[in-house]
Amino acid sequence: MNKDQVKGTLKDAAGKVQEQAGKLTGSTEQQLKGLNKQVQGQAQKAVGDVKEVFKDATHK
């Protein structure tokens, strides 16, 4: 697992927490920020996944 995968997973999880906090407080703004953070995290994790596949392919 590389740093992009780790950071992406953490950002996704933080976004889920922020979205839920927004739902509990009735803050649409916080919900949207949480969703945005989740998308960013998932994208960063996907970049990390591609890097891992490339690294594995070049080491074989």
PQR file with spaces between the fields and no chain letter, atoms N, CA, C, O and H, PARSE charges and radii, in Angstrom:
ATOM       1  N    MET     1       0.854   -1.173    0.000 -0.4000 1.5000
ATOM       2  CA   MET     1       0.000    0.000    0.000 -0.0000 2.0000
ATOM       3  C    MET     1       0.897    1.232    0.000  0.5500 1.7000
ATOM       4  O    MET     1       1.821    1.338    0.807 -0.5500 1.4000
ATOM       5  N    ASN     2       0.618    2.158   -0.910 -0.4000 1.5000
ATOM       6  CA   ASN     2       1.436    3.361   -0.987 -0.0000 2.0000
ATOM       7  C    ASN     2       0.744    4.548   -0.311  0.5500 1.7000
ATOM       8  O    ASN     2      -0.397    4.446    0.142 -0.5500 1.4000
ATOM       9  H    ASN     2      -0.132    2.072   -1.566  0.4000 1.0000
ATOM      10  N    LYS     3       1.451    5.662   -0.253 -0.4000 1.5000
ATOM      11  CA   LYS     3       0.926    6.804    0.503 -0.0000 2.0000
ATOM      12  C    LYS     3      -0.347    7.381   -0.103  0.5500 1.7000
ATOM      13  O    LYS     3      -1.194    7.889    0.632 -0.5500 1.4000
ATOM      14  H    LYS     3       2.378    5.745   -0.621  0.4000 1.0000
ATOM      15  N    ASP     4      -0.507    7.316   -1.425 -0.4000 1.5000
ATOM      16  CA   ASP     4      -1.743    7.821   -2.030 -0.0000 2.0000
ATOM      17  C    ASP     4      -2.940    6.968   -1.627  0.5500 1.7000
ATOM      18  O    ASP     4      -4.032    7.489   -1.400 -0.5500 1.4000
ATOM      19  H    ASP     4       0.181    6.904   -2.022  0.4000 1.0000
ATOM      20  N    GLN     5      -2.734    5.674   -1.541 -0.4000 1.5000
ATOM      21  CA   GLN     5      -3.829    4.797   -1.118 -0.0000 2.0000
ATOM      22  C    GLN     5      -4.221    5.084    0.329  0.5500 1.7000
ATOM      23  O    GLN     5      -5.406    5.141    0.655 -0.5500 1.4000
ATOM      24  H    GLN     5      -1.847    5.251   -1.725  0.4000 1.0000
ATOM      25  N    VAL     6      -3.235    5.262    1.183 -0.4000 1.5000
ATOM      26  CA   VAL     6      -3.502    5.526    2.600 -0.0000 2.0000
ATOM      27  C    VAL     6      -4.186    6.883    2.772  0.5500 1.7000
ATOM      28  O    VAL     6      -5.214    6.987    3.442 -0.5500 1.4000
ATOM      29  H    VAL     6      -2.272    5.215    0.918  0.4000 1.0000
ATOM      30  N    LYS     7      -3.611    7.914    2.167 -0.4000 1.5000
ATOM      31  CA   LYS     7      -4.185    9.258    2.303 -0.0000 2.0000
ATOM      32  C    LYS     7      -5.588    9.309    1.709  0.5500 1.7000
ATOM      33  O    LYS     7      -6.477    9.948    2.272 -0.5500 1.4000
ATOM      34  H    LYS     7      -2.776    7.829    1.623  0.4000 1.0000
ATOM      35  N    GLY     8      -5.792    8.642    0.582 -0.4000 1.5000
ATOM      36  CA   GLY     8      -7.105    8.626   -0.045 -0.0000 2.0000
ATOM      37  C    GLY     8      -8.142    7.935    0.825  0.5500 1.7000
ATOM      38  O    GLY     8      -9.270    8.410    0.949 -0.5500 1.4000
ATOM      39  H    GLY     8      -5.070    8.123    0.125  0.4000 1.0000
ATOM      40  N    THR     9      -7.767    6.828    1.419 -0.4000 1.5000
ATOM      41  CA   THR     9      -8.679    6.101    2.301 -0.0000 2.0000
ATOM      42  C    THR     9      -9.032    6.941    3.527  0.5500 1.7000
ATOM      43  O    THR     9     -10.189    6.984    3.946 -0.5500 1.4000
ATOM      44  H    THR     9      -6.851    6.441    1.318  0.4000 1.0000
ATOM      45  N    LEU    10      -8.031    7.608    4.098 -0.4000 1.5000
ATOM      46  CA   LEU    10      -8.286    8.457    5.272 -0.0000 2.0000
ATOM      47  C    LEU    10      -9.169    9.648    4.920  0.5500 1.7000
ATOM      48  O    LEU    10     -10.053   10.017    5.694 -0.5500 1.4000
ATOM      49  H    LEU    10      -7.091    7.573    3.758  0.4000 1.0000
ATOM      50  N    LYS    11      -8.933   10.251    3.753 -0.4000 1.5000
ATOM      51  CA   LYS    11      -9.736   11.402    3.332 -0.0000 2.0000
ATOM      52  C    LYS    11     -11.184   10.975    3.076  0.5500 1.7000
ATOM      53  O    LYS    11     -12.119   11.704    3.407 -0.5500 1.4000
ATOM      54  H    LYS    11      -8.215    9.951    3.125  0.4000 1.0000
ATOM      55  N    ASP    12     -11.360    9.803    2.490 -0.4000 1.5000
ATOM      56  CA   ASP    12     -12.698    9.269    2.242 -0.0000 2.0000
ATOM      57  C    ASP    12     -13.433    9.057    3.571  0.5500 1.7000
ATOM      58  O    ASP    12     -14.598    9.429    3.713 -0.5500 1.4000
ATOM      59  H    ASP    12     -10.600    9.211    2.221  0.4000 1.0000
ATOM      60  N    ALA    13     -12.737    8.455    4.539 -0.4000 1.5000
ATOM      61  CA   ALA    13     -13.350    8.208    5.846 -0.0000 2.0000
ATOM      62  C    ALA    13     -13.696    9.522    6.551  0.5500 1.7000
ATOM      63  O    ALA    13     -14.765    9.642    7.150 -0.5500 1.4000
ATOM      64  H    ALA    13     -11.790    8.152    4.424  0.4000 1.0000
ATOM      65  N    ALA    14     -12.804   10.499    6.480 -0.4000 1.5000
ATOM      66  CA   ALA    14     -13.071   11.801    7.101 -0.0000 2.0000
ATOM      67  C    ALA    14     -14.268   12.471    6.440  0.5500 1.7000
ATOM      68  O    ALA    14     -15.067   13.124    7.111 -0.5500 1.4000
ATOM      69  H    ALA    14     -11.936   10.402    5.993  0.4000 1.0000
ATOM      70  N    GLY    15     -14.390   12.310    5.147 -0.4000 1.5000
ATOM      71  CA   GLY    15     -15.537   12.876    4.432 -0.0000 2.0000
ATOM      72  C    GLY    15     -16.843   12.240    4.855  0.5500 1.7000
ATOM      73  O    GLY    15     -17.866   12.919    4.951 -0.5500 1.4000
ATOM      74  H    GLY    15     -13.741   11.779    4.603  0.4000 1.0000
ATOM      75  N    LYS    16     -16.817   10.937    5.108 -0.4000 1.5000
ATOM      76  CA   LYS    16     -18.031   10.249    5.572 -0.0000 2.0000
ATOM      77  C    LYS    16     -18.450   10.760    6.945  0.5500 1.7000
ATOM      78  O    LYS    16     -19.635   10.960    7.212 -0.5500 1.4000
ATOM      79  H    LYS    16     -15.986   10.386    5.029  0.4000 1.0000
ATOM      80  N    VAL    17     -17.464   10.967    7.809 -0.4000 1.5000
ATOM      81  CA   VAL    17     -17.752   11.499    9.148 -0.0000 2.0000
ATOM      82  C    VAL    17     -18.334   12.904    9.030  0.5500 1.7000
ATOM      83  O    VAL    17     -19.316   13.237    9.693 -0.5500 1.4000
ATOM      84  H    VAL    17     -16.501   10.804    7.593  0.4000 1.0000
ATOM      85  N    GLN    18     -17.716   13.727    8.178 -0.4000 1.5000
ATOM      86  CA   GLN    18     -18.184   15.100    8.014 -0.0000 2.0000
ATOM      87  C    GLN    18     -19.595   15.132    7.435  0.5500 1.7000
ATOM      88  O    GLN    18     -20.421   15.949    7.845 -0.5500 1.4000
ATOM      89  H    GLN    18     -16.918   13.457    7.639  0.4000 1.0000
ATOM      90  N    GLU    19     -19.867   14.248    6.488 -0.4000 1.5000
ATOM      91  CA   GLU    19     -21.211   14.189    5.909 -0.0000 2.0000
ATOM      92  C    GLU    19     -22.238   13.822    6.979  0.5500 1.7000
ATOM      93  O    GLU    19     -23.299   14.441    7.059 -0.5500 1.4000
ATOM      94  H    GLU    19     -19.197   13.586    6.155  0.4000 1.0000
ATOM      95  N    GLN    20     -21.928   12.819    7.801 -0.4000 1.5000
ATOM      96  CA   GLN    20     -22.852   12.405    8.856 -0.0000 2.0000
ATOM      97  C    GLN    20     -23.049   13.511    9.893  0.5500 1.7000
ATOM      98  O    GLN    20     -24.158   13.720   10.383 -0.5500 1.4000
ATOM      99  H    GLN    20     -21.067   12.316    7.736  0.4000 1.0000
ATOM     100  N    ALA    21     -21.972   14.210   10.221 -0.4000 1.5000
ATOM     101  CA   ALA    21     -22.084   15.325   11.164 -0.0000 2.0000
ATOM     102  C    ALA    21     -23.007   16.406   10.591  0.5500 1.7000
ATOM     103  O    ALA    21     -23.804   17.002   11.315 -0.5500 1.4000
ATOM     104  H    ALA    21     -21.071   14.040    9.824  0.4000 1.0000
ATOM     105  N    GLY    22     -22.888   16.645    9.304 -0.4000 1.5000
ATOM     106  CA   GLY    22     -23.769   17.612    8.657 -0.0000 2.0000
ATOM     107  C    GLY    22     -25.217   17.182    8.687  0.5500 1.7000
ATOM     108  O    GLY    22     -26.112   18.009    8.859 -0.5500 1.4000
ATOM     109  H    GLY    22     -22.240   16.161    8.716  0.4000 1.0000
ATOM     110  N    LYS    23     -25.455   15.876    8.518 -0.4000 1.5000
ATOM     111  CA   LYS    23     -26.830   15.367    8.591 -0.0000 2.0000
ATOM     112  C    LYS    23     -27.396   15.535    9.999  0.5500 1.7000
ATOM     113  O    LYS    23     -28.552   15.920   10.172 -0.5500 1.4000
ATOM     114  H    LYS    23     -24.727   15.204    8.379  0.4000 1.0000
ATOM     115  N    LEU    24     -26.568   15.242   10.998 -0.4000 1.5000
ATOM     116  CA   LEU    24     -27.032   15.348   12.384 -0.0000 2.0000
ATOM     117  C    LEU    24     -27.339   16.784   12.783  0.5500 1.7000
ATOM     118  O    LEU    24     -28.269   17.039   13.548 -0.5500 1.4000
ATOM     119  H    LEU    24     -25.629   14.929   10.857  0.4000 1.0000
ATOM     120  N    THR    25     -26.560   17.709   12.265 -0.4000 1.5000
ATOM     121  CA   THR    25     -26.754   19.120   12.634 -0.0000 2.0000
ATOM     122  C    THR    25     -27.672   19.848   11.657  0.5500 1.7000
ATOM     123  O    THR    25     -28.039   21.000   11.886 -0.5500 1.4000
ATOM     124  H    THR    25     -25.804   17.501   11.644  0.4000 1.0000
ATOM     125  N    GLY    26     -28.037   19.185   10.580 -0.4000 1.5000
ATOM     126  CA   GLY    26     -28.911   19.815    9.593 -0.0000 2.0000
ATOM     127  C    GLY    26     -28.168   20.785    8.688  0.5500 1.7000
ATOM     128  O    GLY    26     -28.787   21.664    8.088 -0.5500 1.4000
ATOM     129  H    GLY    26     -27.739   18.249   10.394  0.4000 1.0000
ATOM     130  N    SER    27     -26.857   20.641    8.579 -0.4000 1.5000
ATOM     131  CA   SER    27     -26.038   21.539    7.775 -0.0000 2.0000
ATOM     132  C    SER    27     -25.786   20.934    6.393  0.5500 1.7000
ATOM     133  O    SER    27     -24.987   20.012    6.233 -0.5500 1.4000
ATOM     134  H    SER    27     -26.354   19.926    9.066  0.4000 1.0000
ATOM     135  N    THR    28     -26.480   21.473    5.419 -0.4000 1.5000
ATOM     136  CA   THR    28     -26.286   21.015    4.049 -0.0000 2.0000
ATOM     137  C    THR    28     -24.869   21.308    3.581  0.5500 1.7000
ATOM     138  O    THR    28     -24.280   20.522    2.839 -0.5500 1.4000
ATOM     139  H    THR    28     -27.129   22.223    5.549  0.4000 1.0000
ATOM     140  N    GLU    29     -24.325   22.435    4.013 -0.4000 1.5000
ATOM     141  CA   GLU    29     -22.962   22.816    3.627 -0.0000 2.0000
ATOM     142  C    GLU    29     -21.947   21.760    4.085  0.5500 1.7000
ATOM     143  O    GLU    29     -21.064   21.371    3.320 -0.5500 1.4000
ATOM     144  H    GLU    29     -24.803   23.073    4.616  0.4000 1.0000
ATOM     145  N    GLN    30     -22.075   21.306    5.321 -0.4000 1.5000
ATOM     146  CA   GLN    30     -21.149   20.292    5.837 -0.0000 2.0000
ATOM     147  C    GLN    30     -21.340   18.953    5.120  0.5500 1.7000
ATOM     148  O    GLN    30     -20.374   18.230    4.874 -0.5500 1.4000
ATOM     149  H    GLN    30     -22.792   21.622    5.942  0.4000 1.0000
ATOM     150  N    GLN    31     -22.573   18.633    4.792 -0.4000 1.5000
ATOM     151  CA   GLN    31     -22.830   17.403    4.049 -0.0000 2.0000
ATOM     152  C    GLN    31     -22.132   17.441    2.692  0.5500 1.7000
ATOM     153  O    GLN    31     -21.501   16.467    2.280 -0.5500 1.4000
ATOM     154  H    GLN    31     -23.358   19.220    4.992  0.4000 1.0000
ATOM     155  N    LEU    32     -22.253   18.581    1.998 -0.4000 1.5000
ATOM     156  CA   LEU    32     -21.628   18.718    0.690 -0.0000 2.0000
ATOM     157  C    LEU    32     -20.108   18.701    0.785  0.5500 1.7000
ATOM     158  O    LEU    32     -19.437   18.111   -0.061 -0.5500 1.4000
ATOM     159  H    LEU    32     -22.765   19.372    2.332  0.4000 1.0000
ATOM     160  N    LYS    33     -19.564   19.347    1.811 -0.4000 1.5000
ATOM     161  CA   LYS    33     -18.115   19.321    2.011 -0.0000 2.0000
ATOM     162  C    LYS    33     -17.649   17.888    2.264  0.5500 1.7000
ATOM     163  O    LYS    33     -16.601   17.475    1.768 -0.5500 1.4000
ATOM     164  H    LYS    33     -20.109   19.827    2.498  0.4000 1.0000
ATOM     165  N    GLY    34     -18.424   17.143    3.028 -0.4000 1.5000
ATOM     166  CA   GLY    34     -18.090   15.749    3.299 -0.0000 2.0000
ATOM     167  C    GLY    34     -18.123   14.905    2.040  0.5500 1.7000
ATOM     168  O    GLY    34     -17.237   14.081    1.815 -0.5500 1.4000
ATOM     169  H    GLY    34     -19.275   17.479    3.431  0.4000 1.0000
ATOM     170  N    LEU    35     -19.140   15.109    1.222 -0.4000 1.5000
ATOM     171  CA   LEU    35     -19.230   14.367   -0.040 -0.0000 2.0000
ATOM     172  C    LEU    35     -18.061   14.717   -0.956  0.5500 1.7000
ATOM     173  O    LEU    35     -17.485   13.844   -1.606 -0.5500 1.4000
ATOM     174  H    LEU    35     -19.860   15.779    1.405  0.4000 1.0000
ATOM     175  N    ASN    36     -17.719   15.997   -0.998 -0.4000 1.5000
ATOM     176  CA   ASN    36     -16.595   16.442   -1.819 -0.0000 2.0000
ATOM     177  C    ASN    36     -15.297   15.784   -1.354  0.5500 1.7000
ATOM     178  O    ASN    36     -14.490   15.334   -2.167 -0.5500 1.4000
ATOM     179  H    ASN    36     -18.187   16.705   -0.469  0.4000 1.0000
ATOM     180  N    LYS    37     -15.111   15.735   -0.045 -0.4000 1.5000
ATOM     181  CA   LYS    37     -13.904   15.123    0.513 -0.0000 2.0000
ATOM     182  C    LYS    37     -13.856   13.623    0.181  0.5500 1.7000
ATOM     183  O    LYS    37     -12.786   13.070   -0.070 -0.5500 1.4000
ATOM     184  H    LYS    37     -15.766   16.101    0.616  0.4000 1.0000
ATOM     185  N    GLN    38     -15.021   12.981    0.185 -0.4000 1.5000
ATOM     186  CA   GLN    38     -15.075   11.561   -0.154 -0.0000 2.0000
ATOM     187  C    GLN    38     -14.646   11.333   -1.604  0.5500 1.7000
ATOM     188  O    GLN    38     -13.891   10.406   -1.897 -0.5500 1.4000
ATOM     189  H    GLN    38     -15.890   13.430    0.390  0.4000 1.0000
ATOM     190  N    VAL    39     -15.126   12.173   -2.492 -0.4000 1.5000
ATOM     191  CA   VAL    39     -14.770   12.049   -3.905 -0.0000 2.0000
ATOM     192  C    VAL    39     -13.270   12.259   -4.095  0.5500 1.7000
ATOM     193  O    VAL    39     -12.622   11.524   -4.840 -0.5500 1.4000
ATOM     194  H    VAL    39     -15.739   12.927   -2.254  0.4000 1.0000
ATOM     195  N    GLN    40     -12.723   13.269   -3.414 -0.4000 1.5000
ATOM     196  CA   GLN    40     -11.284   13.519   -3.504 -0.0000 2.0000
ATOM     197  C    GLN    40     -10.494   12.320   -2.979  0.5500 1.7000
ATOM     198  O    GLN    40      -9.498   11.913   -3.576 -0.5500 1.4000
ATOM     199  H    GLN    40     -13.249   13.866   -2.808  0.4000 1.0000
ATOM     200  N    GLY    41     -10.945   11.768   -1.870 -0.4000 1.5000
ATOM     201  CA   GLY    41     -10.263   10.620   -1.286 -0.0000 2.0000
ATOM     202  C    GLY    41     -10.309    9.401   -2.184  0.5500 1.7000
ATOM     203  O    GLY    41      -9.314    8.690   -2.328 -0.5500 1.4000
ATOM     204  H    GLY    41     -11.755   12.099   -1.385  0.4000 1.0000
ATOM     205  N    GLN    42     -11.454    9.162   -2.784 -0.4000 1.5000
ATOM     206  CA   GLN    42     -11.593    8.011   -3.675 -0.0000 2.0000
ATOM     207  C    GLN    42     -10.720    8.175   -4.912  0.5500 1.7000
ATOM     208  O    GLN    42     -10.136    7.210   -5.405 -0.5500 1.4000
ATOM     209  H    GLN    42     -12.261    9.740   -2.667  0.4000 1.0000
ATOM     210  N    ALA    43     -10.636    9.414   -5.409 -0.4000 1.5000
ATOM     211  CA   ALA    43      -9.779    9.674   -6.570 -0.0000 2.0000
ATOM     212  C    ALA    43      -8.309    9.469   -6.213  0.5500 1.7000
ATOM     213  O    ALA    43      -7.556    8.877   -6.986 -0.5500 1.4000
ATOM     214  H    ALA    43     -11.111   10.198   -5.008  0.4000 1.0000
ATOM     215  N    GLN    44      -7.904    9.956   -5.047 -0.4000 1.5000
ATOM     216  CA   GLN    44      -6.519    9.803   -4.627 -0.0000 2.0000
ATOM     217  C    GLN    44      -6.184    8.328   -4.423  0.5500 1.7000
ATOM     218  O    GLN    44      -5.091    7.886   -4.777 -0.5500 1.4000
ATOM     219  H    GLN    44      -8.516   10.437   -4.418  0.4000 1.0000
ATOM     220  N    LYS    45      -7.110    7.570   -3.860 -0.4000 1.5000
ATOM     221  CA   LYS    45      -6.888    6.134   -3.678 -0.0000 2.0000
ATOM     222  C    LYS    45      -6.761    5.442   -5.032  0.5500 1.7000
ATOM     223  O    LYS    45      -5.939    4.541   -5.196 -0.5500 1.4000
ATOM     224  H    LYS    45      -7.998    7.929   -3.572  0.4000 1.0000
ATOM     225  N    ALA    46      -7.574    5.863   -6.003 -0.4000 1.5000
ATOM     226  CA   ALA    46      -7.503    5.272   -7.339 -0.0000 2.0000
ATOM     227  C    ALA    46      -6.142    5.542   -7.981  0.5500 1.7000
ATOM     228  O    ALA    46      -5.584    4.672   -8.650 -0.5500 1.4000
ATOM     229  H    ALA    46      -8.241    6.595   -5.869  0.4000 1.0000
ATOM     230  N    VAL    47      -5.614    6.740   -7.779 -0.4000 1.5000
ATOM     231  CA   VAL    47      -4.276    7.054   -8.285 -0.0000 2.0000
ATOM     232  C    VAL    47      -3.257    6.118   -7.640  0.5500 1.7000
ATOM     233  O    VAL    47      -2.374    5.590   -8.316 -0.5500 1.4000
ATOM     234  H    VAL    47      -6.067    7.447   -7.236  0.4000 1.0000
ATOM     235  N    GLY    48      -3.384    5.921   -6.350 -0.4000 1.5000
ATOM     236  CA   GLY    48      -2.494    5.005   -5.647 -0.0000 2.0000
ATOM     237  C    GLY    48      -2.614    3.580   -6.154  0.5500 1.7000
ATOM     238  O    GLY    48      -1.616    2.868   -6.269 -0.5500 1.4000
ATOM     239  H    GLY    48      -4.102    6.350   -5.801  0.4000 1.0000
ATOM     240  N    ASP    49      -3.838    3.164   -6.456 -0.4000 1.5000
ATOM     241  CA   ASP    49      -4.056    1.821   -6.987 -0.0000 2.0000
ATOM     242  C    ASP    49      -3.346    1.650   -8.324  0.5500 1.7000
ATOM     243  O    ASP    49      -2.721    0.619   -8.574 -0.5500 1.4000
ATOM     244  H    ASP    49      -4.648    3.743   -6.362  0.4000 1.0000
ATOM     245  N    VAL    50      -3.444    2.664   -9.182 -0.4000 1.5000
ATOM     246  CA   VAL    50      -2.791    2.607  -10.496 -0.0000 2.0000
ATOM     247  C    VAL    50      -1.277    2.544  -10.319  0.5500 1.7000
ATOM     248  O    VAL    50      -0.596    1.797  -11.021 -0.5500 1.4000
ATOM     249  H    VAL    50      -3.951    3.502   -8.979  0.4000 1.0000
ATOM     250  N    LYS    51      -0.756    3.324   -9.385 -0.4000 1.5000
ATOM     251  CA   LYS    51       0.684    3.303   -9.122 -0.0000 2.0000
ATOM     252  C    LYS    51       1.132    1.913   -8.675  0.5500 1.7000
ATOM     253  O    LYS    51       2.184    1.431   -9.096 -0.5500 1.4000
ATOM     254  H    LYS    51      -1.309    3.931   -8.814  0.4000 1.0000
ATOM     255  N    GLU    52       0.338    1.273   -7.827 -0.4000 1.5000
ATOM     256  CA   GLU    52       0.681   -0.079   -7.355 -0.0000 2.0000
ATOM     257  C    GLU    52       0.686   -1.077   -8.503  0.5500 1.7000
ATOM     258  O    GLU    52       1.587   -1.911   -8.599 -0.5500 1.4000
ATOM     259  H    GLU    52      -0.517    1.664   -7.485  0.4000 1.0000
ATOM     260  N    VAL    53      -0.313   -0.997   -9.371 -0.4000 1.5000
ATOM     261  CA   VAL    53      -0.385   -1.911  -10.508 -0.0000 2.0000
ATOM     262  C    VAL    53       0.832   -1.707  -11.403  0.5500 1.7000
ATOM     263  O    VAL    53       1.453   -2.674  -11.843 -0.5500 1.4000
ATOM     264  H    VAL    53      -1.045   -0.320   -9.293  0.4000 1.0000
ATOM     265  N    PHE    54       1.172   -0.448  -11.670 -0.4000 1.5000
ATOM     266  CA   PHE    54       2.336   -0.152  -12.508 -0.0000 2.0000
ATOM     267  C    PHE    54       3.615   -0.656  -11.874  0.5500 1.7000
ATOM     268  O    PHE    54       4.464   -1.242  -12.545 -0.5500 1.4000
ATOM     269  H    PHE    54       0.667    0.337  -11.313  0.4000 1.0000
ATOM     270  N    LYS    55       3.749   -0.421  -10.550 -0.4000 1.5000
ATOM     271  CA   LYS    55       4.937   -0.874   -9.839 -0.0000 2.0000
ATOM     272  C    LYS    55       5.054   -2.391   -9.889  0.5500 1.7000
ATOM     273  O    LYS    55       6.136   -2.927  -10.128 -0.5500 1.4000
ATOM     274  H    LYS    55       3.058    0.055  -10.005  0.4000 1.0000
ATOM     275  N    ASP    56       3.941   -3.083   -9.664 -0.4000 1.5000
ATOM     276  CA   ASP    56       3.953   -4.542   -9.702 -0.0000 2.0000
ATOM     277  C    ASP    56       4.303   -5.055  -11.104  0.5500 1.7000
ATOM     278  O    ASP    56       5.027   -6.039  -11.252 -0.5500 1.4000
ATOM     279  H    ASP    56       3.062   -2.648   -9.470  0.4000 1.0000
ATOM     280  N    ALA    57       3.780   -4.376  -12.125 -0.4000 1.5000
ATOM     281  CA   ALA    57       4.025   -4.817  -13.495 -0.0000 2.0000
ATOM     282  C    ALA    57       5.478   -4.614  -13.899  0.5500 1.7000
ATOM     283  O    ALA    57       6.024   -5.400  -14.674 -0.5500 1.4000
ATOM     284  H    ALA    57       3.192   -3.577  -12.005  0.4000 1.0000
ATOM     285  N    THR    58       6.099   -3.577  -13.386 -0.4000 1.5000
ATOM     286  CA   THR    58       7.485   -3.303  -13.784 -0.0000 2.0000
ATOM     287  C    THR    58       8.484   -4.172  -12.999  0.5500 1.7000
ATOM     288  O    THR    58       9.635   -4.319  -13.409 -0.5500 1.4000
ATOM     289  H    THR    58       5.656   -2.939  -12.756  0.4000 1.0000
ATOM     290  N    HIS    59       8.045   -4.738  -11.886 -0.4000 1.5000
ATOM     291  CA   HIS    59       8.934   -5.572  -11.065 -0.0000 2.0000
ATOM     292  C    HIS    59       8.866   -7.045  -11.449  0.5500 1.7000
ATOM     293  O    HIS    59       9.585   -7.864  -10.878 -0.5500 1.4000
ATOM     294  H    HIS    59       7.109   -4.619  -11.553  0.4000 1.0000
ATOM     295  N    LYS    60       8.020   -7.388  -12.396 -0.4000 1.5000
ATOM     296  CA   LYS    60       7.879   -8.798  -12.790 -0.0000 2.0000
ATOM     297  C    LYS    60       8.655   -9.098  -14.046  0.5500 1.7000
ATOM     298  O    LYS    60       8.648  -10.235  -14.519 -0.5500 1.4000
ATOM     299  H    LYS    60       7.436   -6.722  -12.860  0.4000 1.0000
